[in-house]
Amino acid sequence: MIGLLGLEPLPGEGGQWAQTWRDEHSTAIYFLLRPDDFSALHRLDSVELWHHYAGAAVDMLLLEPGGSVRRPRLGADLTAGERPIVVVGAGTWMGAETAGDWSLVGTTMAPGYHEAGFELGDRTVLSAAYPEAAEDIARLTREDAADG
């Protein structure tokens, strides 16, 4: 799948990815998660839609600007509460991991992704702001900014 879709490692955030669309209004990517990797907590300055394409469901952690914590499951089993699309609001910290052997998802942004709109999360800062999610935050961050 990695070769067929032209996926490459995504530095910082994790996972394997390939851009599938970019124009002056929007961007879209494929994103592959495996058990030995995860999408590290990060936030963007515009809305991002996550789409489930194949494989296992994806467990997401969303830390919203107002202080609420959501844990949606992106997947195809609607009766189990999974949803094929999860909308992540601008400024929401997001992290994700596969619930199985692998998950192929996609994300779409409009306006499109730009590097200046991306921020990687800091474990210490996020755990202090969202203490009820500290265990998940520890699992979905790579290291504290102070450590690196």
Buried (B, 14 or more C-beta within 10 A) or exposed (E): EEEEBEBEEBEEBBBBBBEBEEEEEBBBBBBBBBEEBBBBBBBBBBBBBBBBEEBBBBBBBBBBEEEEBBEBBBBBEEEEEBBBEBEBBEBBBBBBBBBEEBBBBBBBBBEBBEEEBEEBBBBBBBBEBBEEBBEBBEEBBBEBEEEE
